[in-house]
Amino acid sequence: MPIKKGSVVMRVDVSSNGLGTFIPDKRFQMNINGFLKRGWDNNIQFTVGEELFNLMPQYFVGVSSRPLWHTVDQSPVLILGGIPNEKYVLMTDTSFKDFSLVELSIDSCWVGSFYCPHSGFTATIYDTIATESTLFIRQNQLVYYFTGTYTTLYERNRGSGSWVRVLASECIKKLCPVYFHSNGSEYIMALTTGKHEGYVHFGTIRDGQVSFEMLPRQWSVCEQIGVTTCSIIWSEYIAGEYTLLLLVESGYGNASKRFQVVSYNTGNEGDARGWAQRGRIPDSRGLEFLMILGTESYTSTAMAPKGIFCNPYNNLIFIWGNFLLQSSNKENFIYLADFPKELSIKYMARSFRGAVAIVTETEEIWYLLEGSYRVYQLFPSKGWQVHISLKLMQQSSLYASNETMLTLFYEDSKLYQLVYLMNNQKGQLVKRLVPVEQLLMYQQHTSHYDLERKGGYLMLSFIDFCPFSVMRLRSLPRPQRYTRQERYRARPPRVLERSGFHNENSLAIYQGLVYYLLWLHSVYDKPYADPVHDPTWRWWANNKQDQDYYFFLASNWRSAGGVSIEMDSYEKIYNLESAYELPERIFLDKGTEYSFAIFLSVQGHSFRTQAELGTAFQLHSQVDVGVVLADPGCIEASVKQEVLINRNSVLFSITLKDKKLCYDQGISGHHLMKTSMMVNVVGSSGLCFQETHLGPHMQGNLMVPVFIGCPPGKRLAFDITYTLEYSRLKNKHYFDCVNVNPEMPCFLFRDIFYPFFLIQDLVTGDSGSFQGSYVLLVVGGGPTLDSLKDYSEDEIYRFNSPLDKTNSLIWTTRTTRTTKDSAFHIMSHESPGIEWLCLENAPCYDNVPQGIFAPEFFFKVLVNCGLCTLSCANSLLILCSLQVSASVFVGLVIFYIAFCLLWPLVVKGCTMIRWKINNLIASESYYTYASISRISSMPSLRHSRMGSMFSSRMTEDRAEPKEAVERQVMT
């Protein structure tokens, strides 16, 4: 399947066209599994171990659940351990739609020492973390990793042949995941005990290579907080801020134990801050939440912290254990009193879209909406009892009376369970959806209802606590500009049969068409711009003129293969309409804004009047909407309310805008700042549901992740078409390569090179001339494409800098504008062009032709527009072929051949002429001496003239006296 380089996680969305029977949307994962290989018998095998096909009940029944850790939206393969006393893990590349039980091929040794005492041995795989290319596991105090084989991620294969043990001299007690990658790197943390207590081993995974560094670099965390001994319980890394949040426990005994949150900046050594908390749980006195100010009273229950959770989108931080603390600024904490202090949290499942699921040590499931203060119990609960009873009555295969939950995780903002079911002594491992909205609605209905007598019977009515009856989104813009998703239309071919049904032939043709469309999409991500800014342009460029002819064949059922393919059915979509819901995420470029409206209808009297200035009255709605911004210093929101009194409704128009303060001039899609916008209808958290054909849907709380910076899908492209046209105009001619390549035209060495570039948006189809400034550098080159090599930093400086003194410049320009250090020229579309030099020490100086044609030299050119006024600091690499002038070269070759062929004749002719002149001189001298009395004057005059001419040349050449020359001639 054609994919872009660097993509190993793919999703396929299937939706109905809306005709006929309703078919719900479905999403399939098509990930690349780099941990498989083909065996000697042509069977697929795992590289990490041996696959087992017998899922014994003792592996799962009664086993405690464990978290599923992986890099969000980045890991193609997920791994789950925790099977007691076995080196077994569950592996999947479809998010547990299907899976495999694998026995890992690790040595399972135990190294006891004075700093890591032997307290027990087990084969259980405790911690498992999956990244884009690498799997990490912890068994006892040992840490291993295995890198998959992904040729699409790296230039060369860096897959592991076996499990690699790291941190061999350390006693590792826990692995901590990092959920988000940052600028091409992924991270993992290992907490140690023993001799390096108070430090964190920080691992970096980049291009398939793993490295660890011990942090902090200069002092331990214990020294920073002023204690002799301490223990790091948990570590959370915020990649966008380069910040480590460390949960540290110090003191001995329940009375003296304290815990602190220490913030350590990995990019600024020594920058660390800590916030201490007392060792007991606050007394909420019946309140839903309590602000920790230091003046509150405390219960006798000691705090037992276990971890930290940070959402990088809304900056909310949770400290969890047998309590739950929430903070939005890492300093002021709120105690959420709905979670009972008698329970202890084991792990938290995170959606990063505003919802959090909590799993306790007793396998209870709790639910929390971020930004609110209510914590809801999902299991066990009255709502769960109603739900499970209905499912058992329906004889659902996803539920059983005896079941064990293995893990709880989020996928596409939906909560799922991996459960082992026991039915009639037969076990089954299934993945099922946790219907959070359905459970909350059941729980609300079973707790708040009334029985009213109407006539001779009782009627059951439920109390609705939702402040509105209808909520709709209006005025949503077209999503592609903000979601940055590229869309294509690919309709199946029309079958030329009376039944109209597809057959194997037509389906194979359709598969080939889709494959070719995806291939065009993958190869369009290139530094050269096509004459038409559309990946499908090349497909039909040469056949559009025959479109009517193909239509004629299809109309008469004469098309080849029995199918008709319409050219207009395969195109890129630039004007996709909104689906009346907020997108999964939005990207805001510098100064851009996103607007939409919320329409709310209520029952009863929802408006009140307020007198203003004594006579005028202003309508006010009792339904309020709040907008919470995670980073108000970077983005701003405005809300405009419009009361529709005749419809008993209110319309809130919301505009989100970037302030132009928090952008970074990075490459398109890189160095993006994560933030979010939360829209809440006051009083609706966990209480409002909309009935749909897919079940109830929660309303009143909207959370949209926002990315600030240069959005993906924008590129700086080399405008070949206009560059060649302008070169012909300025240089009065144009010469191409002997072997013409439309992707890489030739330019003559003696001509001025005028490059032009385009700023193109691959999502919206916008394309325009780049009018900003840029720096052009030759970063590689070679006489052929096969011999092309990248230059070192020193060579790049010598070959491109006007300050070079080594006679190594490849090119120069007449522009006087340079960078601040004057190291390189700053170019623009108005620059006078590039003059090729290829000086003595340049790599293109001595370029010898390999045949009768003019020699060529290929340059790898880096164009960086980091000086432009856009928020994108785009860069692009282009290959430019430079060729010596063919007219001069061919002329020299012809002259050389003619010279070689005519030189013997020229030598022979010159010899004959010299012989004749000598004979003539000799004869004249003889007659002169014989007849001196008769013709003495004329020969003297002739010799005098010859002597003058000769003496003149010799004077110029040798500078001898005239008299001496005349005497020699006369003699």
N, C-alpha and C positions, 0 to 999 in steps of 0.2 A: 504494500500500500504506500503510495507516495506521500511522504511527510516532510515537513521542514526540519532541518537539522536542529537538534536540541529539543525535540518534542517526543516524549515517551508516554505521556498521559493524554488520552483522547476520550471524548464522550460523543456518543451518537444519540441524537434526539429524534424520536419518531412521533409524528403527530398526524391526526386524521385531517382530511380535507373538508370535514364537516358535512359530508353527504352520507345519507343512509344511517345505519346503526351507529350510536355513539361509541367511539373507541377512545379511551383515555390516553393521554400522552405517556410516553415511555422513554426512559433514558438508559442506554447501555454504555458500559465502560469497555473500551478497546485499548488496553494498555500493553506496552511491550514488556515482556518478562525476560530480563537479562540473566536469570538464574536457571535457565534450562539449556540443555544440549541434546544433540542427537547421538544416541549410542551406536555401538557396532552393529546391532540388529535393526537399526533405523528407527528405534523407539525413542520417544522423548523421555529424558531423564533430568533429574535435578542435579545441579552442581554443588549445592550446599549439603547434600546428604542423600539418604535413600527414602523413597516414598513408601508409605505404609497404606494398605488398603483395608485394614480391619480396624474400625473405630470402636474399641472396646468400651463398655459403659464405665469401667473403673477409671478411665482417663478423664471423665467429665462429670459423672454423677456426684453431687455433694461437694464439688470443687469450688473454691472461692473465685469470684469474678476478678478480672484484672483489666487495667486500662489498655486501650489500643492507641499506641503512640506512633505518629508519623508526621512527615512534613506535609502541611495542608496543600491540596491541589498540586502536589509535586511528586508524590511517591506512587509509582506504578504497581508496586508489590507491597502488600501489607503482611505483617508477621505477628503472631500471637503465641506467647508461651504460657507458663503456669501449670503445665500438666505434671502432677506430682510424681517425683522420683524417676522421671524419664527425660531423655534428651529430645523430646518431641516438641514440635511447633506446628501451628496451623499457618499455611501460606496461601495467599490468594492474589490474583491480579484483576479480579472483578468485584472487589469490595464485598467478598463473601457471598456473592451469588453462587459461585462454586469455589471449592477450596481443596487443599491437599494436606494430609498429615505426613510430616517429614521428620525422620530421625536425623539429627545433625551429626556430621562427621567431625566432632571435636574430641580432644584428648581427655577432657574431664579430670584433669589432675588437680590436686590440692597441695598448695605450698604453704605450710605452716611456719611461722617465725615469731620472734618475740614481739614484733610490731603488728602482726596479724595472726593472733592465736587460733589454734584449731578448736573451734567450738562445735563443729558438726559438719558432716558432708552430705550433700544431696545432688542428684543429677538434674534437678529441676532447673529449667530456664526461667529465671525470675523476671528480668527486665528485657524487653525487646523494643527496638526503635527502627523504623524504616525511613530512609531518606530516598532521594531520587535515584541514586545508583548503588547505595551501600546499606547493608543490614548490620545492626549492632545487637549483641546479646550479652547478658551477664549471667554467669553461672558461678554460684558461691562468690568469691572475691575476684574472679577472673572475668576479663572483658575481651570479646572477640569481635571481629568485623569481617565481612565478606563483600567484595565489590563485584557487581554484576557485569556482564559483557554487553555494553551498549555502544555500538559503532556509530549511532546517530548522535551521541553526546560528545564524543571526543574524536580528535583527529586520528588517534591510534587506540588499539585495544588495551585497556587497563584493567581487565577483569582478573579476579583472583582465581588461583588454582585450588586454594584451600582456605580454611578459616585462618585468619591472622590474629595472633594474640598481641594485645597492646597493654601498656602500663603494667608490664610484668612485675616490676618491683614495688607495686602499690597494692594496698588493700582497699579495694573498691566496695563500698557498701550500697551504692545506689546510682543508677543512671537517670538523668533528667533530660527530657526532650526540649527541642526548640522547634516550634510549630511553623515558623516562616523562614524562608530563605531570604538572603539579602545580597543583591548585586553579584549573583553567580556563586555564592557560597552557602553551604548549609552548616549547621552547628549541632553539637551534642555536648553534654556536661556529665562528668563523672565525679561523684562525691567520695572522698577518701576518709579513712580513719587510720589511727595509728600514728606513725611518725610525721605525717603531713596533715594532721588534723587542723582545720582552719584554712585550708586551701581548696581550690576547685581546679580540676583538670578540664580545660576548655578545648574541645575538639573542633577542628575545621575540616570540612569536606569540600574540596574544590577540584573539578575535573577528574573525579574518581580517586583522588589521592587524599589520605587521611593524615592529619598531624595534630598533636596535642601540645598544649602550653599550660603551665601551672600558674594560676592567678590567685591573688594579687602577686605582682612581680617582686615587690620590695619588702612587703610585710604581710603577716598573716591577719586574718579577720579578727582573731582573738586579741592581737595587739592593738588593732584599731579601736575596738570597743573597750579596751582597758581591763581585760581579764586575762588570767594565765591559761585557762583552758576553756574551750567552748566546742560546740558541735554544730556544723552546718546541716540543717534538716532538709532544706530544699533550695534549689537555685532556679531562677527564671531569668531568661535573657531577652531583652528588648532590642532586636536587631537594628531598628531604625534609629535608636538613641545610643547604641553601643553601651548599654547599661546592663549590669548584672544586679539582680535583686536577690539577696541572700537572706534566708530565714535562719537565724542563729539562735541557739539555745545555750544559756550559761547558768552556772550555779548548781548546787547539789541539794537534793531533797525537794519535796513539793513546796515547802515554805519559802525557800530561797531561789527557786527556779524563776528565770526571766527569759523572755525571748525578744529579739530585736530584728528589725528589717534593715539590712545594710545595703545601701546602693553604692555600687562601684562602677566607675566609668572606665571601660577598657581602653578608650582612646586617650584619656587624660589621667596618667598615672598619679595616684595620690588623691584623686578626687573621690572621696567616699563619705557617705552620710549614713547615720543610723537613727532609727526611731524605736524607742524602748516601749514595751508594754508590760503591765503588771501580770502576775502569774495567775490571776483568778478571773472568772467570767463575770461581767457586769450584771447587775440586777436591773432588769428593764421595767419592773413594777407594772406589768400589764401592757406596756406600749409595744407597738409593732417594731419599732427601731429606736435606737438610742445613740446620740452623738457622744463620742468619747472625748470629754473635755478635761478629765482628771479630777472632777468634783463629784462624780457619780459613786454610788455605793456598789459593793461587789458581793457575790455569793461565796459560799464556801467551796464551790467546785473549781478545781485547778484547771487552767488552760493547758491543753495538749495539742499544740500546733503541729501540722503535718505537711503543709504545702502552701505555695503561692500560685495564684493564677492571674495573669495580666492579659487583657484584650487590647492589642495595639491599635485597634480602630477607634474605640471610645475611651481609651486610657483608664478604664476601670480596673482596679486591683482588688483581689479577694485573698484574704488569709483564712485558711480553713483547717479545721481539726474537729474538736468537739464544740466548735463555735463557728461563726461566719462573720467576718469583718469585711466591709466594703469601703473603698477610697477611690477618689477621682484625681487626687494630686499627690499621692504617696505620703501625705503628712497627716491629714485629718481623716479619721476612720469612723464608720458607722457600724454599730452592732445590730445585726439582723436577728431579732428576738424570736421570730417564728420558728427557727430551727432549734429543736430541743437540745439542751446541753447534755442530756443523758445519752445521746447518740454521738458517734464519731465518724467523720467523713473519711472514706477510703480513697476515693478519687473523684474527679469531676470531668464530665464530658462536655466539650465546648463546641458551640456552633459558630462562634465569632460573628453571629448575626443578631445578637441580642438575647439569646436563650442559653441557659446552662442547666445541665442535668447533674444531679448529685447522687452518688452511690455511697452508702454507709457500710460500716464493717458488718452489719447484720443484713446486707443485701437489700436494704430499703432504697427506693428511688424517690428523690425529691426534685422539684422543678422551680426555677427562678428566672424571671424576666429582668435582665440587666437594667439598672436605672430605677427599678421599683424596690419595694421593701417587703413584699409578700413572698413567702416561700411555701410552695404547695407540695403536699405529699401525694405522689402518684401510686406508689405500691409499698405496702398494702394500703388500700383505701376502699371506701364504699363505691367509688366510681370504678375501681378495678374489679370489684366483685360483680357489679352489674355487667361490665364488659366481658369478663371471662365466662360468666354464665350464658350470655347470648352467643358467644363463639362456640362454646361446647354444645349448645342446643343446635347450632348450625353445622356441627360436626366438622369444624374447620381443622385442616391438617396442620395448622401452625400453632395449635394450642393443645395442651394435655394437662391432666391433673397432677402429674409428676414431671417437673421440669427444673432445669438448672441454668441460670444465666451465666454465660462465660464472659461477656463484655457488653458494654453499652457505649454507643458512639453515634456521632452525627455524620450525615451524608446529605449534601445539598439542602441544608437547613432542616432536615427531618431526622428525628430520633429513631434509632434502630437498636434492636437487641440481637445478639447471637446466643441462641438458646438450644440446649440439648433436651430433647423430649423423650420420655419413656412411655411407650404404649404397648401393652401386652408383651413385656419383656424384650421389646425391640426398641433400639435407640435410633434417634434421628437428630442431626444437627441442622438447624434452620436459621435463617435470617428473617426477622419480621419487624414490621413497623410498630412503634409505640404511639398509639393515637392520643397524643397529649391533649388536643382540643376536646376529643370525645370524652376522655377521663375527667377533665375539668368540668365539662358540661354535665356529665352524670353526677359528679360530686355536688355540684351546685343545685341540681334538681332534687337530689335525695335529701338535701339539708333544708331547702327552702321551698315549700309548697303549701297550698291551701286546699281545703275541701269545702266547696260552696254548694249549698242546696238550691237547685233551680227546679221548681215544680216538685215532682215526686222522686227525684233522683239527685245524687251527689255528683258534682263535676269537679275534676281535679284541675287545678290551675297552678302554674309555677310563677314564682316571683322573678321578674327580670330586673337585675341590678345594673344593666348596661345603660349609660346616660343617653344613648341614641338608638334609633331603630334601623337606620340605613346609613351606610358609609360607602361612598364611591370616590374614585379618583378621576379627575377631569383635567382637560387641557395638558395632557402629557405630550412632550415633544417626541419627535421621531428618535428612537433609541440609539441608532448606530453611532451617531456622533459622540455619544457619552459612554456607551458600553464597549466600543471599539471592537465589535465583532463583525467579521467579514462574512457575508452571506452570498450564496449562489443559488440559482434556480436550475434544477436539472429534472425536467419532466421525462417520464419514460417514453420510448418511441411508440408510435401507433401501429398496432398489429393489423395487417391487411388481410384479415379473415372475417368471415361473417359472424363468428362467435365473439370476436374481439378479445378473447382471452389470450394471455401471454403463454408462451411455451419456452422450452429450454433455449431455443435459438434467440428469441427476443430478449430474454432475461440475460443471456450472455452478452448480447450487444449492449444492453443497458449498463451492465457491470463494466464493460470496457469503456463506455462513454463517461461514466462517473470516475473511473480510474484516470482517464485522460484529463478530465476537468480538474481533479485534485493534483495531477502532475503539473498542469499549467499554473495552478495556484502556488505550488511549492517552488517552481523555478522562476516565478515572477519576482521573488524577493532577491533582487540583484541590483548592482550599482548602476546599470545602464537603463535608460528610459526608452520605452518603445514609442513609436510615433503616435500611438493611441494609448491613453492611460487606462488599460483594461486588460486583465490576464487572458480573457477569451478572445481578444482581437486577433491573435495569430492563428487561432483555430479556423476561423471562417474568412480570413482576410482575402484569400485567393479564390474563394468559392461563392462569395456574396453575389457576384454577377450572374451566377447560374442558379440562384435561388428559385426563380420562377420555373426553370426547367425541371428541377427536382420536385417542385410542387405539382407540375403537370404529370410527372411520372406517378406520384403518390395518388393523385386524383383518379388515375386510370389503373391503379393497382399494378403498376409496373416497376415499383421500387425493388432494388436488389435486396435479397434476403427476406422478403416478405414483410418488411417493416419500413415505416416512414419516419425519418428523423427531421425535425424542424430546427433550423438553426437558431431561431429566436427562443427556443426552449432551454438553451444552455447559456446562461448569462449571469453576470454579477449583479446583485441587488444593492442599490444605493438609497432607495426610498422606502425602507421597511416601515410599516405603520406600528404604532404603539399597541400593546395588548392590554391596556387599561390596568397596568400594575407597574409598580416601581421596578427598575432593573435590579439585577443582582448586585451590581456595583456601577459606579460612574467615575469617569475621569474628567478632571477639570484642568484645562490648560491655563496659562497665565491670563487672568482677567475674565475668564469665561463664566457663564452662569447657567444654572439649571432651574427651570420653573415648572410648577404643577399646581393643581388645586385639589382640595378635599371638600367634598359635598357631604354634609351631615343633616339627616332628618331626625326629628324627635317627636315623641308622642306627648300630648298634653300641652300645657302652657310652658313654653321654653324661653320666653322673652320677658324682659322687664324694661320699664321706661325710667329714665333718669332726667330730672329737670336740669336744664342748663340755661343760665342767664335769666332765670325767672320765667321765661315764656316758651322757650324751645325745649323739645323733648328728644332725647337720643335713645334709640333702641339698643339694648344690650342682650346678647344671648347668654343663657346659663350653661351652654356647652362651650368649653374652652379647649384650645389646642395649644400645646407647648412644644417648642422646638429646642432641642438640646444639641449643641455643637461640641464635639470633643476638643477642637482647637479653635476657639473664637478669635485668636490672634491671626489666624491664617485664612479663615473663611467667615463669611457673615451671612445671616439669614434675615429676611424681612417677611412679615406675615400681614396680610391685608384681609380684613373681615368684611363680608358683605351679607347682610341679613335679608333673607327672602321670606318676608312675613306672610305672604299669600300662600307659600308652600310649607310653612312651618319648618323652614330649613335655614341653614347658614352655610356660606361658601367661604373657605379660607384659601386665599392665594398665597403660595409660599415660593420664595425665590432664594436660591442658594448661590452665592457668588464668591469667587476667589479674590482675595485682597491684593494679590501680586507681591506678597511679602515672604512667602515660604516656599518658593520654587527654587529648583536647582537646575543649572544649565547642564543637564545630563543627556545622554543618548536616548533616543526615543524608547520609552518603556523602561528606562533604568532610573535609579535614584528617585523613585516616587515616594512621596510622603503619605503614610496611611493615616486617615482620619475618618470621621463618620458624622452623619446627621441622624438624630433620633426624633421622630414626631410622635407625640403621645396625646391622645384625647384624655383629658383629666378624668380620673375615676373609672377608666375602662380596663385597667390591667388585669388580665385573667378573668374578666367578666363578660366580654362581648364576643359573640360567635355568629358567623354567617353560615347558614345552611346552603350547601352546594351539592351537585350531583356526585362529588367525590367525598362527601362528608362535611362536618363542620370545619370552618376556617376561622382562626382567631383574628379579631379586628381591634383597632384602637391603638396598636403599637407598631410603628414602622421604623426600621433601622436600615440605613443604606450606607455601606462602606464607600468612602470617597478617596480617590487617589489624586494627589496634587503634583503636577509636574508635566513634563513632556509626555503625552499619552502614546501608547504603542500604536503602530500602524502608520506613523509619519516617517518619511525618509527624504534624504537628499540624494537625488539621482543625477547622473551625468547626462546632459541633454545632447545626445549624439546628432540628432537631426539638425538643430540650430547651429551646433558647433561646426559641422561640415559646411552648412550653407554660408555661415559667416566667414569661414576660412576661404571658401571659393571667392567670395566677394572681396576680401582684403588682399589675398595673395594672388588673385587673378588666375588661379588654376587650382586643380585638385588632382592628387595622384593617390591611388589606392594600392593595396598590397598585390603581389602577384597571385597569391592565393587569397581570394577575397573572403573575409569573415565579417558579416553584418554586425556582429556583436563587438568587434574590435577593429575599427578602421585604422589605416596607417596615416601618419603625418610625416611630412618631409623634414629632414634635419635643417635645411636652409630656410624653411618657412617659419613665420611667427605663429605660435600656437595660442589660439584664443578659446579657452574652455568656458562653457556655460553649464549651469546647473538648474535643476528644478526642485521645488518643494512639493512633494506629492503626498496625498492622503489616501492610503490604500483602502480605507473604510468608506469614506464618503465620495471618493472619486475626484476630489478637488486636485488641481495641478496648476502651478503657476511658476513663473520665473523667479529664481532666488536672487533677491536684490541686496542681500547683506554682504558682510565681509567674511573672508575665510583665509585659512593658512593652507598652502599646498606644499606637500613634502613628498619627495621621492624616497620611498622606504624599502624598495627592493628592485631587482632587475636581473637581466640575463639576456644573452643573445638568442635564446630559444625559450619556449614556455617550460620545457622540461628542466632547463638549467636555471630557472628563476630562483633566486634566493633572497631572503630578507636581510637587510642591512642592520648592523649594530647601531646603538645610539650615537656612538662617536662617528660612524660613517654617515649616518643621516645628517648630523651637524655639518660635516665637511662637504657633503655633496649638495646641501641646500642653503647654507648660511652665507649671507653676503659678507660676513666677517671672516670667512675662511682665508687662511694665508698659505695653504698647502697646495694651491693650484689644483683643486679637486672638484670645483663646481661643475654640476651637470647642466644647470640652467640659470638664467638671470632674468630680470625684468627691469623696466625703467621706472616703475613706481617707487616712490620715496617713503611710503608708509611702511613701518615695521612694528614688530612687537615691542613691548616695553624695554626688553633687554637688547633690542636691535638684532636679535639672533636670526629672525626669519622675516620674510616679506609678508605683508598683509594685502591680499588681493580682493578684488570685487569685480562685478560684471562690467565696470567701467575701466578696468585696468588695461594698460597698453599691450598686454599679451606677454607670452613667455618666449624667450630666445634661447635656443639650445646651444650649449657651449661644449660640453664633454671635454674638459681640459685634460692636461697630460696625466694627472693622477686619478681621473674619473674612471669608473668601470667601463664606460662606453667609448673611451678614447681610441683604443686600438681594436677596432671591430673588423675582423678580416672576413671577406665574403667566402661562402662555402661553395659557390658555383658561379655561374655566369650572371646571376641576378644580383641586384643591389643588396647589401647586408642589412639586416634588421636588428633592432634591439628593443626589448620589451621592458617597460617600466611599471612598477607597482607604485601607484600614487595614492597617498592618504590626503583627503580633503577634510579639514576640521572647521566647522562653522561655529565654534564655541564663542566667537566674538559677535555673533549676530544678536539682534534684538529679540529674537524669539526665546521661549523658554527651553527650546531644544538645542542642544549642542551636538548637532548631527555630525557624524563622520562617515566617510565612505571610501572604499578601496576600489580603484579602477586600474585596469591594465591598458597601457598605451603603447602602441607599436611605433617605433621611430625608424625611418628608412632614409638612407643616403639618397640624394637626387639621382634618379635613374638616367637622366640625360647626360649628366657629367660622367657618371660611371660607365655607361655604355660607350660614350665617346672615347674615354680613356682605353677601354678594352679594344675598340676598333683600331685606335691608333697603335696600340701595342701589337696587335696581330699584323697590321700593315707594315709596321716597322720590322717585325721579325721576317716577314716574307720578302720585303724589298731591300733589306740591308745588304745581302750578297750582291745584288745587281748594282746598288749604289756604289759599293766598294770597287766592283769591277769597272764601272763607268769612270769613277774618279781616277783609277789607275791608268786607264787609257788616255784620259785628258792630260794627266800629268806627263805621260810619256810623249804625247804629241807636242806639248809646250816645250819640253826639254829639247826635242828634235828641232823645233822651230828656232829656239834661241841659239842652238849650236850652229845651225845653217846660216843664220843671220850674222853671227860673229865671224864665220869663215869668209862670207862675202864682204864684210866690212873691212877686214884686214887685207883682203885681196884687192879691193877697189877703193882705197881710201882717198884717192885724188878726185874721184868723180862724185861720190855721194857721202861726203863727210858731215853734212849738216843735218839731214833728216834723221838718221839713226840717233844722233846725239839728242835731238829733240824728243824722239820717242823714248829713249832711255831716261831722259830727264823727266818726262811726264810719269813714266812708270816708277821712277825712283821717288817722286813726290807723293804719289798715291800710296805707295808701300810705306814710305817713311811716315806718312800721316797715320796709318793704322798702327804701325809699330810704335809711334810716339804715344799714341793713346794707350797701347798695351804695355810697352816696355820703357818708354820715356828715354830713348837714346838720342844723342846729338844728331842733328840733321846732316852735318858734314860727314860724319863717320859712315852714315848709311849711304850717302851718295858715293863715297869712296869705295865701299864694298861693292856696290852695284856696277860702278864703272869698271872696277877691276874684273 
